[in-house]
Amino acid sequence: RRSARDTKYVIARENGASPVVIWVQAPRELAVRRGSERDESLDHRKHSVEKMEALVERTSSALEVPGDDERVIRIDGTVPFDEQYSSFMRQLENL
């Protein structure tokens, strides 16, 4: 939500940081599949298909598209990681 991002923007600026929104876009089915099939690690949790569907639904219903006044890096979640990373780095350099 924009209100949540605005709160974080204030904190970032008070601390000399330059905030950026990282917006990963992927179809619902892909997000559910990845979350239910991935290997679990310290920073990645694996969930059942039902749990992933609920998480994706809750997240997408609360999502507010970033505004023109926000610095945004858009990531295409449908392409391989190497392409995502290259795109991320290009966009970061152009901010």
Phi and psi in degrees as GROMACS dihedral restraints (atoms count N, CA, C in turn):
[ dihedral_restraints ]
;  ai    aj    ak    al  type     phi  dphi    fc
    3     4     5     6     1   -61.4    20    10
    4     5     6     7     1   -39.4    20    10
    6     7     8     9     1   -61.3    20    10
    7     8     9    10     1   -38.4    20    10
    9    10    11    12     1   -67.7    20    10
   10    11    12    13     1   -40.5    20    10
   12    13    14    15     1   -65.8    20    10
   13    14    15    16     1   -40.9    20    10
   15    16    17    18     1   -58.7    20    10
   16    17    18    19     1   -40.2    20    10
   18    19    20    21     1   -61.3    20    10
   19    20    21    22     1   -42.9    20    10
   21    22    23    24     1   -70.6    20    10
   22    23    24    25     1   -32.7    20    10
   24    25    26    27     1   -61.7    20    10
   25    26    27    28     1   -42.3    20    10
   27    28    29    30     1   -61.1    20    10
   28    29    30    31     1   -47.4    20    10
   30    31    32    33     1   -61.1    20    10
   31    32    33    34     1   -44.7    20    10
   33    34    35    36     1   -60.8    20    10
   34    35    36    37     1   -48.6    20    10
   36    37    38    39     1   -66.7    20    10
   37    38    39    40     1   -36.4    20    10
   39    40    41    42     1   -61.9    20    10
   40    41    42    43     1   -23.6    20    10
   42    43    44    45     1  -108.1    20    10
   43    44    45    46     1    16.4    20    10
   45    46    47    48     1    75.6    20    10
   46    47    48    49     1    15.7    20    10
   48    49    50    51     1   -94.7    20    10
   49    50    51    52     1   158.4    20    10
   51    52    53    54     1  -114.2    20    10
   52    53    54    55     1    97.7    20    10
   54    55    56    57     1   -69.1    20    10
   55    56    57    58     1   147.5    20    10
   57    58    59    60     1  -139.7    20    10
   58    59    60    61     1   137.3    20    10
   60    61    62    63     1   -89.0    20    10
   61    62    63    64     1   128.2    20    10
   63    64    65    66     1  -103.3    20    10
   64    65    66    67     1   112.0    20    10
   66    67    68    69     1  -112.4    20    10
   67    68    69    70     1   103.7    20    10
   69    70    71    72     1   -91.5    20    10
   70    71    72    73     1   121.7    20    10
   72    73    74    75     1  -111.0    20    10
   73    74    75    76     1   124.6    20    10
   75    76    77    78     1  -150.2    20    10
   76    77    78    79     1   149.0    20    10
   78    79    80    81     1   -61.3    20    10
   79    80    81    82     1   147.9    20    10
   81    82    83    84     1   -51.2    20    10
   82    83    84    85     1   -45.9    20    10
   84    85    86    87     1   -61.6    20    10
   85    86    87    88     1   -38.7    20    10
   87    88    89    90     1   -67.9    20    10
   88    89    90    91     1   -42.6    20    10
   90    91    92    93     1   -61.9    20    10
   91    92    93    94     1   -43.3    20    10
   93    94    95    96     1   -63.5    20    10
   94    95    96    97     1   -46.5    20    10
   96    97    98    99     1   -61.4    20    10
   97    98    99   100     1   -47.3    20    10
   99   100   101   102     1   -61.8    20    10
  100   101   102   103     1   -42.3    20    10
  102   103   104   105     1   -68.5    20    10
  103   104   105   106     1   -26.2    20    10
  105   106   107   108     1   -94.6    20    10
  106   107   108   109     1   -15.5    20    10
  108   109   110   111     1  -108.9    20    10
  109   110   111   112     1   -11.0    20    10
  111   112   113   114     1   -71.0    20    10
  112   113   114   115     1   159.8    20    10
  114   115   116   117     1   -75.9    20    10
  115   116   117   118     1   137.4    20    10
  117   118   119   120     1   -80.7    20    10
  118   119   120   121     1   140.6    20    10
  120   121   122   123     1  -146.6    20    10
  121   122   123   124     1  -172.2    20    10
  123   124   125   126     1   -61.6    20    10
  124   125   126   127     1   -33.1    20    10
  126   127   128   129     1  -114.0    20    10
  127   128   129   130     1     9.3    20    10
  129   130   131   132     1  -136.4    20    10
  130   131   132   133     1   121.0    20    10
  132   133   134   135     1  -101.8    20    10
  133   134   135   136     1   141.9    20    10
  135   136   137   138     1   -98.3    20    10
  136   137   138   139     1   133.6    20    10
  138   139   140   141     1  -125.9    20    10
  139   140   141   142     1   162.3    20    10
  141   142   143   144     1   -67.8    20    10
  142   143   144   145     1   162.0    20    10
  144   145   146   147     1   -57.4    20    10
  145   146   147   148     1   -42.6    20    10
  147   148   149   150     1   -62.5    20    10
  148   149   150   151     1   -43.6    20    10
  150   151   152   153     1   -65.1    20    10
  151   152   153   154     1   -42.4    20    10
  153   154   155   156     1   -63.9    20    10
  154   155   156   157     1   -41.2    20    10
  156   157   158   159     1   -60.7    20    10
  157   158   159   160     1   -40.7    20    10
  159   160   161   162     1   -66.6    20    10
  160   161   162   163     1   -43.0    20    10
  162   163   164   165     1   -63.3    20    10
  163   164   165   166     1   -44.6    20    10
  165   166   167   168     1   -64.0    20    10
  166   167   168   169     1   -41.9    20    10
  168   169   170   171     1   -62.5    20    10
  169   170   171   172     1   -47.4    20    10
  171   172   173   174     1   -62.7    20    10
  172   173   174   175     1   -42.9    20    10
  174   175   176   177     1   -67.4    20    10
  175   176   177   178     1   -46.9    20    10
  177   178   179   180     1   -69.5    20    10
  178   179   180   181     1   -31.2    20    10
  180   181   182   183     1   -73.1    20    10
  181   182   183   184     1   -24.0    20    10
  183   184   185   186     1   -93.5    20    10
  184   185   186   187     1   -10.5    20    10
  186   187   188   189     1   -65.8    20    10
  187   188   189   190     1   129.7    20    10
  189   190   191   192     1  -114.3    20    10
  190   191   192   193     1   121.1    20    10
  192   193   194   195     1   -57.4    20    10
  193   194   195   196     1   135.5    20    10
  195   196   197   198     1   -57.7    20    10
  196   197   198   199     1   144.7    20    10
  198   199   200   201     1   -84.4    20    10
  199   200   201   202     1   167.6    20    10
  201   202   203   204     1   -62.7    20    10
  202   203   204   205     1   -22.0    20    10
  204   205   206   207     1   -86.9    20    10
  205   206   207   208     1     0.3    20    10
  207   208   209   210     1  -102.0    20    10
  208   209   210   211     1   145.2    20    10
  210   211   212   213     1   -84.6    20    10
  211   212   213   214     1   119.4    20    10
  213   214   215   216     1  -129.0    20    10
  214   215   216   217     1   135.0    20    10
  216   217   218   219     1  -110.4    20    10
  217   218   219   220     1   119.8    20    10
  219   220   221   222     1   -98.5    20    10
  220   221   222   223     1   130.4    20    10
  222   223   224   225     1  -116.8    20    10
  223   224   225   226     1   128.5    20    10
  225   226   227   228     1   -84.0    20    10
  226   227   228   229     1   104.3    20    10
  228   229   230   231     1   -71.3    20    10
  229   230   231   232     1    -2.2    20    10
  231   232   233   234     1   -91.7    20    10
  232   233   234   235     1   -10.5    20    10
  234   235   236   237     1   -98.6    20    10
  235   236   237   238     1   161.2    20    10
  237   238   239   240     1   -59.1    20    10
  238   239   240   241     1   155.2    20    10
  240   241   242   243     1   -54.8    20    10
  241   242   243   244     1   -42.4    20    10
  243   244   245   246     1   -58.3    20    10
  244   245   246   247     1   -39.3    20    10
  246   247   248   249     1   -69.2    20    10
  247   248   249   250     1   -39.0    20    10
  249   250   251   252     1   -60.7    20    10
  250   251   252   253     1   -45.9    20    10
  252   253   254   255     1   -64.6    20    10
  253   254   255   256     1   -43.8    20    10
  255   256   257   258     1   -60.5    20    10
  256   257   258   259     1   -44.0    20    10
  258   259   260   261     1   -62.7    20    10
  259   260   261   262     1   -43.5    20    10
  261   262   263   264     1   -57.3    20    10
  262   263   264   265     1   -49.4    20    10
  264   265   266   267     1   -63.2    20    10
  265   266   267   268     1   -41.8    20    10
  267   268   269   270     1   -60.2    20    10
  268   269   270   271     1   -47.2    20    10
  270   271   272   273     1   -65.4    20    10
  271   272   273   274     1   -38.3    20    10
  273   274   275   276     1   -63.5    20    10
  274   275   276   277     1   -42.1    20    10
  276   277   278   279     1   -64.4    20    10
  277   278   279   280     1   -26.7    20    10
  279   280   281   282     1   -92.9    20    10
  280   281   282   283     1     1.0    20    10
